[in-house]
Amino acid sequence: MALSYKTRRRLSLLILLIGLPLYIGAAVFLVSLFDRPGVLLELAIYVGLGILWALPFRAVFRGVGQADPEARDD
């Protein structure tokens, strides 16, 4: 099922405004459950988690910043 440009745009906004802050909170909470690792290891964990959250949403974010390809040129 292909999503329309308008749907992908709205879904990406929802993901960025609600989903990302929740994911950041969950990542910080999970890291805080363990003893604090070294600075470089902690940085690597956060960078890895930062990349990991975006992988399932690649199709949603692809092309959202460009003009609507379905819009008519008048």
Helices and strands as residue ranges (DSSP letters): H 5-14, I 15-19, H 20-32, H 39-54, G 55-57, H 58-61
